[in-house]
């Protein structure tokens, strides 16, 4: 960020937070760049001389053609989760119309900690087990949250019939996939459509859609906060669980994937039935998003502009994903095989 951006933030802040008198912002620093947003940290001081207060905050920018929708979705999601008592950062401000930066942003609490990834996968075995229990506890809690008070019509999200929730989700994706000219994926998608009634959906749950250890911040006091909520939704929790298990499989292998599943089931108090179908769906989504972004452009796939470079580095993890998809469905995808071959994996 340039000095100009810091100056713009300084001009904006007193108008957005009039109760923080004589506020001064400083130390605007880049933190990370993801597929959907750019994150910066900054400090703010305010109040009368001698009793001034100080706080670390996050500035989260949303690029792309759907930036207004994504920023509003995250603001709404965090608001709901805070009301429900779920551990997420406090959100202070949404600006999507009068942004001095020319793109929407959120200002939120900065959690003083680091991602759960390192202690979960690289600590001592006892510490790993402790972090695994924490990770799965947060996940089970999310899927068990009482969400009905936060929606105007609960029946809209829990339609009648044993297949209605899954049908609704498949129909959403169907509309998107039909607009993408990737013919080699059609047979695999048709398999998923044809087998969608192999499983029964009994309830809708709040889902994150990208729940993984990099999206959980752990403080020195071992408090955990879940971040990155642009995708909060209501659907069958197994869509969410399968996506998380797929990411673990991709980067840490089958043993860790199975370990996470066993702990999730232990804390949920019951086995997860019909998971194989959701594993196939998750695999397809991952394959489609990576290969599709390279063929058609990341922005067209709903990602941030420039995410293609990140996708090009996904060949090795994608091999595990494709292996799982083939094992479940038996449906080859020519575009994926070409990508893997050209990548040398």
Protein Blocks (a to p, Z undefined) as FASTA:
>chain_A
ZZklmmmmmmmmmmmmmmlghiacehiacfbdcfkbccddddddedjehiaccddddddd
dedjklmmmmmmmmmmmmmmmmnopacdddfbdcfklccklpacddddddddddfklmmm
mmcfklmmmmmmmmmmmmmmmmmpcfklmpfblmlmmcghjklmmmmmmmmmmmmmmmpc
cfklmmmmmmmmmmmmmpccfbdcddehlacfklpccdfkopacdehjllgccddfklmm
mmmmmmmmmmnojklmmmmmmmmmmmnopacehklmmmmmmmmmmmmmmmmmmmnopkln
opaehilmmmmmmmmmmmmmmmmmmmmnopacfklmmmmmmnoZZ
